[in-house]
Every structure is written in C-alpha cells, then in structure tokens.
Amino acid sequence: MGGARSRGVRTVAGVMLAGLLAAACADGDVRPQAAATGTPPRTGELTWGTCPEPSEAEAQVWGAAEHRPAYARHAARLRCGTLTVPADWTAPQGRRLELAVAVLPSTGDGPAEPLALNPGGPGVSGRLMPIGIASGGARALLDRYDLVGLDVRGTGRSGPATCPAAESLDAGPQPAAPTHRTARAYWNRLARAHTTCAEADPAQLASLTTTNAAHDLDALRRALRAPRLHYYGVSWGTSLGATYRTLFPTHSGRMLLESVVSPDPDLRGLLDGVTRAREQRFEHFTAWLAARSDRYGLGTTADEVRTRLLSLRERLTTRPLRTADGTYGRVETDQYLDTEPADRAGAGAALSSLARGRAPAGDGDGKPRAAAPPLVAPFAGTALLCSQVTHAASFTEQWSAYGERRAAYPVLGATRPMFPGSGEVPGTSTCAGLPAPERPPVEPGRADGPLLLVAHRDEVITPLPWARAMRARTGGSLLVVGDGEHGGMAGGGCAGRVVEFFAGAEGAAAEGGVCEP
C-alpha cells in the first residue's frame, strides 16, 4: 500500500517488499520435479516448467539494477511452475485458476523448509520476490529455507485481472481541495468504469477476495507437503497473513507481519487513521525545524514554524511562485509539509527557499521523483482491497467523512490520504461502483504459531497504532523500527531481526522491542 511520495523509488521498494510466506515441509523435499504430461493439472497440483523471461519492471524492482551479480546468480537457480486452484473456494469443482509460483532453493546443507513470499500492494507481483530477498540483508534466510514467490490471483502471471476503462481514467490536475461537484463527477466516471468491467466477468471479480487468496496459500502449503505455513507479510500482506492465521490456525507456523494494516475494516476509519498520522508527523517536522532555526530560519519554536509554514501555504495558494524551473503552489507546498523523516533536510531547504520567494534548488528539494516501474495490477489490487473494507460504496458517506477530516486535521486533511482505498480525488474511494462483498471479511483471530508484528515508528501508510490494534486481536509480540519507512525491513538495517525470528532465535527477535536501523 502506498501513495505518491517525495521519495518515490524507496516507497515503491517498500511496497514491493510486502510479504514473506514461509512453510515448514513435512519431508523437507520441495525441489521442483518434472512437469506432468498427458493430463491436465488437478486442483491443488503444482506443475513445474521453464521460468519465463522477467519483464524489465520485474528485473529492476527485484534487484537486477541494484544487485546485478547476485540477481543473475539467483535467477539461474530459480525454478518455476503453476498451482491450480478453484476460482471460488466455496465451489471447488467449478472454474479454475493457475497461479504462478517460483522457488529459489536453499543453499544450506540440511533439509530446507519452504518460505513463500507475498508482496502485498494489494495487487503486486511477487513471483520474483525470492531473488529480491536473497540479494538483500535477509539473504541468510536461504541457509535454511527454500524461498517461494507467488503471484496472488489476478496479479502478475496468475490470471491478471484488468479494467482498462478505470486504469486509464485521468483525474486531471488537482486543485487545493476538490468541490463537491468535481468529486462527484470523478466518482461517477470511476463507478461507471468499474461497473462495466464487473459486468464483463462478474465471476472473476467475485473471486478476487482476501479470503480466497488465503485458501490459495493453504493449497500451496499442501502442494509443498508442508504441515505448517510460516509467513512474512508486509502492508496488505499482513491482512492476508492474519486471514490465513485465522482460517487455518492449526497450519499456521511462524508469522511476521510488517507495516500492519488495521484489523478494523471500516474504510472511513482507515483513512482517518492515515490522516491523523500525517498530521502528527507534520507536528514533529515543525519541532525538528525549530531546533534548526539557524539553518532554515522558519522559527525558533514549533508554534512559530507552524504559523510560518501555513501562512506560506496560503500565500502560494493564492499567488503561486512562477519561475523558470516551474510553478510552486498549494500542491507543491503540501508535498513539502507532508515529508518523511528521512526527507526533512531537503523539504526544509525547499520551504526555506519558498519563504524567501525563491525556487528550491538542486535535487534535494523534496519534489516527487520518478518511481521504479510498478508491478501492481491496479484492478486486481482494488478488488482485493475492497473485499476487505466496509462502508466504501457510498459517495455521500465518503464526502462527508472527507469534510470531517478537513476540519479535524487542518494541515493535511484536505489532501488525498495515503491509503489505496482513497480515490485519486480526495473525498472519493477506489471502490466506487464495485459490488459489496458477498461475505464479510474474516475477523483476525489467534493461532498457536509464533507471531511478531513490526511497525515503523513514523510511517503513515500503515500507522503504528494499527499494529497495536492487531496485536490486541491476534496476540504475539510487537517490534518497533525507529524510522518512517513502509515495509522494507528485510532489506534494511534491521534485516537481522527477520533472520533471527525465522531461525527460531529466542530473545529480542521473538520478544519484539525496538530496532534502530
């Protein structure tokens, strides 16, 4: 899950590293066998074959550019196949789907357990995620695990679900805040596009649920002959993991959920929580700037800085600064005010320049950067998310909630919340026009396997309070990473804690606590 951020590449990478799925194997043998011939695959059967050539986006996101030698070495060892599953697990004899699976065999000497990966999003292709993990800070997982990548149903090479009419819909330039008329017009256009796609294949849309995806995971467990499923999920992958843990408690093994989505599926509450976290992060930013008043000159107290910045925003809203390098108005100012902790120096310099009537200079100005090529299947991701949230279908409700957020959070409440359920136009929802789920989402529960929840202290896509709320429902331990990232723990300074947890190490890895990367 994510939104447009000033550090686009890093945010996309955090979303890509959205989940690890680990399974303990009954006999330790999950090496791919020769593909079956002569008969069609049966439900629940893994059929092995040749790995398809990765797309440019897949190769770039999963490490070809950053770790080229390691990427090539691991890609040469990858084994690929398909898992056949029912489109609807309540009607297992009906329509079937083939899910793309990839296995990177362990390099250890002893028996290996399968550790399957899910990249969240929702809707992100995770088939090549084993290479990304094996090339990063948690590479020691290969000592004891076969890393398994899976494209969730509807994404990547697993029967991708598309909706061209919705995916090509252009919201157009966004004003400081939309009017009821413009928001309603966008909602209506998106709803018509979604309705058209839903009517074209209603069975496919109905199959794109987190509950069905959790049943797919258990089919993968059985196909790998594993008595338990260990799991590491990030962002939306935490919803999938919590659903699996609840539906299959006796088969749920070690589970690490990072950047945890709230267990409360109410979309209004989710968007409120994200906006509240962003507002709090801005207050921390003003204190940070005040402590560096000699450098930025925006005030010596947090209150002074806040007043100065909001006054600057109002001025640029009515009289944008037009320069040879571009125009700086309300939208650009909000991007600087909504900065991540790691970007404070660049955003502070940009705001200091704007306060003096000058355009920000250099690459560290906090403006959005080009992101890595996305691996997201937008329509599948929307359907999977909207199968998990409630109270999402009414424009009137979404618009009313938006008005209340603007009043409650005057700094950033008017901007688009950084959560996939929010439409491109604030006050709308990506779920517009989609039918309500036939069955309610699964209420997260408890299971026997060890559980570690991980939250990043200053992140706003999945705020820290959500991890605490999930822990109250599921039990387990809570680890707080002292940064503002969304996901990405397996590739950062706290990657060792991932390895320790899945190695079964006692102490800090299992007990939670704090990790400063």
N, C-alpha and C positions, 0 to 999 in steps of 0.2 A: 504494500500500500504506500502511496506517496502522493506528492503534488509537485508543482513547479517550484523549484528551489534555486537559490543563488549558487549552490554547488551541485549542478545537475548531474555530473558524472558520478560523484560519490553517492548521491541519493539513489540513483538508479542501481548502482552496485549494491547498496544496502538492501534495496528491494529484491534484487536478484538473489542475494544470499538469504533467501527467505525461509528455508527449512531443510533439515536433515532428517531422514527417516531411517531408523536402524532396526534390524530384525535379527533375533538370535535363532540360528539354524538348528534343526533337530539333529542332523548328522554331520554338520559342518561342510557339506558339499553343495555350493550354489553355483559352481562353474557352469557356464553355458554348454549345452550339449548340441549335437547336430539337429538342424531343423527337421521336423517331421515332414514326411512326404506322402502324397496319395490321398490323404483325407483332410477335410477342413478342420481347423483347430476347434477344440471343445471349449465351452465356458470354463474359465479358470485356468486354462492351459497357457504356458509360456512357450512361444515358438521362436527359436533363435535363428538369426540370419546375419547378413552383411550390414555393417554400420553405414548409414547414408552419409554422404559428404556434408559437413556442417555448413550452414549458411554463414555469411560474413558477420551477421549480428551475433550468432551463437558463438563463433570463434572469438570475437572481440570481447564480448561480455564475460565469457568463461575463461579468459586468461591468455589467449593467443598473442595479444599485443603486449601485455604486461609481463608474462612469464613464458615467452616463446619456447625455449628449450624444454621446460617442464611440460608445457602443453603438448608439444609434439611427442614427447616420450610417453605420456599417459594416453594420448589419443591412439597411439599404436597398439596399446594393450586393451582398449575398450572392446566390450562385447555387447551386441545389441539384439533386441528382439521385440516381440509384441505380446501383450497379455490380453486375452479375450475375456470380456466381461459383459453382463447384461446392461442394456441401456437403462433399464429400470429394475432395481434390485427387488422390488415388490412383485415383479413379473419376470422371473429369471428365464423363462422359456421363450420370451419374445425377442425383440430386436437386440442385436449385439454390437459391441464396440471393440475396437482394437486399440489398446493403449501402448504407446511407445515406451520401452524400458531400456536402460543401458546399465551395464555392470562394469565397474573398474575393479578387477580382482586385487585382493590384499597382497602386499609384498612381504608379509610376515611368514615365519617358518611354521607356526602352528595352525590349527583349524581356525577358519575365519567365520565371523558372523556377518550377515548382510546388513548394511547401513544404507537404507534407501533415502533419497533426497527429494524434497518438495520446495520449490522456490516461492510459493505464496503469490502475491500480487493483489488480488487473485487473478489468475489467468496467465502467469508467467511460465514459459517453457523451462523445465528442469532436467531434461534428458541428459544434458552435458554438464550438469552441476557437479558430478563427481570429479571432473577434471579441475574445475574451479577450486573445490575444497582441497584436492590433493596438491594443488600448486601453491597453496597459501599457508597460513600459520597453523592450521589444524591438520597438516599433512600426516602427522603421526597417527591419525585415525586409521591409515592404511596398514599399520603394523598388525592390526587385529581384525579389521573389518573389510569386507567387500563393499565398496561404495556403490549404491544403486540410485540411478536417476530415473525419474518418472515424469512424463508429460501428463498432467491431470486431464481427465476427459474434457474435450472441447478445446484444448490448447495444443500448441506445437504440432506434433505429428500424431496426436491422439484424436482424430476426427475433428479438426478445428471448426469451431462454430463462428460464423461471421455474420455481420449485419452491415453491409456497405452503406445503406441509407443513413444509419446512425453514425458510423465511423467517419463518414465524410461530412457530417454536419458541422458547419462553421458557426461558432457563436459570435464571431465578429469582434471588433475592438470593444473592450470593456470600459465603461465609464467608472467614475469613483464609486458609484453604487447604482445598481440597476433600478429602474422603476418597476412598478407592478406590471405595467403593460409589456415592457421588454422581457421581463422574466416569464410572464405567462406565454408570450409568443414563442420563446425558446422552448419552454416546457411542452407546448402543443406540438411543435415540429418534432421534438425528440420522441414524444409519445406516439405520433403517427409513424415514425420510422420503426420504432420498436414493435408496434402493433403489426406492421406489415411483415416484419421478419418473424414474429411469433406465429402468425397465421400461415407462413410458408412451411414451417416444420414445428408444430406445437409439441410433438413428442420429444424432439431434440431439446427444445428449450426446457421442458419439464424435467428432463434427465440431468440438467446441469445444476445439481444441488450439492452442498457440502456433505449431506448425509450419504448420497450415492458415492461421492468421492471417498468417504471413509470406508464404505463397503469395498471399494476398489482396493484400498490399502490392505484390507484383510484378505482379499483374493490374492494379492501379491505375496502376503505372508504365507498363505497356504501353498502357492506355486513354488515358493522358495523352500518349502518344507521346514518352516520356522515355527516353533511353538509359541514364541512371543514376538511382538513387534516393538523394537526400540525406535524412538522418533526424535528428530530435532527439527522443529518448525519455527519459522520467523514470520512475523506480521500475519497475513491471512493464514499462513501455515499453522499458526497457533490455534486458530478456530478449527482447522481440520484436525489437528492433533487432539485437542480437547474433545471433539466429537468422537474421534476414534476411541479414545481412552474411556469414554462414557459408554459407547455401544459395545465395546469388546474389552471389558475390564480384566478378564482372565488371560487375555492375549497381549495386554499392554505391558511392555517392559520399561526400560529406561527412557525417559522422555524429557527433553529440554525444549522449552518454549521461550523464544526470544522476541522482544518487542511485541508484547502480548496485547491482543485485541480484547476489548471489554467483553465479559460474559453476558452483559445486558444487550440484547439485540435491537433495542429501540434506536432507530436512526437519528431521531432528534437528540437523544441523549449522547450519542456518539459524536455528532457534530458540535454539540455544546461542550463536550469534554475536550475536543481538539482546540476549539477557540479559546477556552479557558486556559489551556496550557500555553498557547501562543501569547496570550495577554500577560501571563506570569513571566514568560521568557523575556518579553519586552521590558518589564519592570526590572528584571535582573540586568538587562542591557543598559538601562539608564544608570543604574548604580555603577556598572563597570565603566561607563563613560565618565561619570562624575569622578571616579577615583583616578582618572587620567585626564583631568581638565587641562593640564599644562600642554598636553599633546593635541587634544581635539577642540578645546575652547568652547564647549557646549554647555558648561555649567559646572558648579562645584558640589552640588547636591543632586540626588536623584530627582527630586521635585523640579529643580531648575532645569535639568536636562529634559525632563518630560515635557515641561511647558514650552521649552525652546523648540523641541522637535515637532510637537503638534502644531505650533504656530507656523513652523516652516512648511509643514504639510499643507496647511490651509492656504498659505501664500502660493505654493506651487500648484495647488488645485485650481485656483482662480487665475493665476498668472504663471503658466509653465515656463521654465527656463529653456530657451531655444538656442542651441549652439550648433557649431559645425559638426560636432560629434553626435548630435541627437537632441531629442526633446526630453526634458525631465519634469514630470508632473506628478499627479497623485499615485498612479500605478507604480512608477519607479520608486517613489518615496516609501510606499508601503513595503516594497521588496526589501529596502534597506532596514526599515523598522522591524521587519519580521525575520531578522537574521539568525542563523545558527550560532552557537557559541564559538565554533571554530572559525567563523567568518567575521567576528566582531571588529577586528582591526581594519579589514577592508571596508566594511559598511560604515564604521565610524569615520574613516577618512573621507568616504563619499559624502556623508551627511555634513561633515565639517566644510567640505568644499561647497556644497549646495547652500549652506548657511551664509557663505561669503559671496554667493552669486556666481560661482564658478562650476563648470562641469567637472565631475570626478575624473581623475587622471589614472591611466595605467590599467592593467588587468585586474588589480585588486579593488575594483570599485564596487563589488557586490552585485553587479548586474548578472542576470542569468547567463549560463554558459550552455553550449550545445551538449546534450546528453549522449551517452553511449546508445547505439542502436537498440531500440526496445525489443524485448522478446514477449511482449504482452499481447494476448488475444483479447481485444477490448470487449467484444460482445460476450464471450465466454466468461471473462472476468466479471462483467456486470451481472450476468445471470447468476454466477456462483455467489457473489456478494449479496445480491438482492434475495437469494433464497435464505439468507441468514438474518436479514433485518426485517423489522416490522414497522408499521406506520410510515411507509415510504411512498404510497401510491397517490396521495392527495396533494395537489399543488397548494390548495388553501392552507393546509397544515404546515407544509414546508415554508411557505412565505410568511406565515405568522411566526413560526419559530425563528426565522431569519430576522424579523423585526425585533424580537425579544433579545436576540444575540447582539444586535447593533446597539441596543440600549444598555445591556449589561456589560458589554466589552467595547467601550468607545474607541479604543485604539485600532483594533484589528477585527472587530465584529462585523464590519461591512464587507470584508474581503472573503474570498472563497475559502471555506475550511479545507485543511489539508487531509482529506479523507476521501477514498474513492466513491463513497455514496453521494458526495456533493456534486451537483451538476456543474458544467462549465460556467454557468451564470449563477452567482450567489442567489440563494432563495429557491433553487430548483434541486432536483435529485436525478442521479443517473438511472434510477429505477422507473422513471416516467414511462407509462404505457405498458409496463410488464405486468402480467397477471400475478396476483398474490400466490405465494407458495401453497401447494395443496396440503402440505403438512407443516406444522410449526418447526422451527429449528430445535435441535437437541439441546436440552439444558445440561451444561457441563457438570460432571459428577466426579466421583473419586474412584481410584483403582489401586491395585497393590504395588505396581511398579514404582521405582524411584522417580520423583518429579522435581525438576529445577526450573523455576521461572526466572527469566532475565529481563530486566528493564534498563533502559538507558536514561540516566537521571534527568537530562534536559531535553529529551526529544519530545516532539509534539505530534507526530503522526499517530503513535500509539503511546499515550502518556503513562507515566509511572503509576498513577492511581488505578489504571486498568489492570496492571499486573497484580496489584494488591487485591483488587476485587476478584480476579480469577483465583488467586490463592485461597481466598475465603470459601470459594466453591469447591476447589479441587484438592486443597491441601498442598503439600510439598514445601520447598524452600524457595527463597527469593534472593537473587543476586542482582545488585545494582551496579551497573557500569558507569563510571564517572565521566560521561561525555554526552553529546547531544545527537549521536548517530541514530539511524533507524536500521536495525539489523547490522550485519557485517561483523559480529563478534568473532566468527570463525576465521576471519582474515585480518584481525587487528591485534592489539597488544594484550587482549585477554583471551586469545585463542587457546592458550594452555589450559584454561579452566574448562573449555569444551572437551579437550582430550582427557583431562582428569575425570570429568564426570562420566564419560562413556567408558573409561577404563575401570570404573567402579572404585576410584580412589576415595577413601574416607577423608573427612576433614572439610576444609574450606570449599572444595569443589561441590560437595554434596550439601553442605550446610548453608550455602548462599553467602551473605555478607556483602562486601563491596570490593570491586576491582577497579583500580585506576589504570587505564591503558597508557 
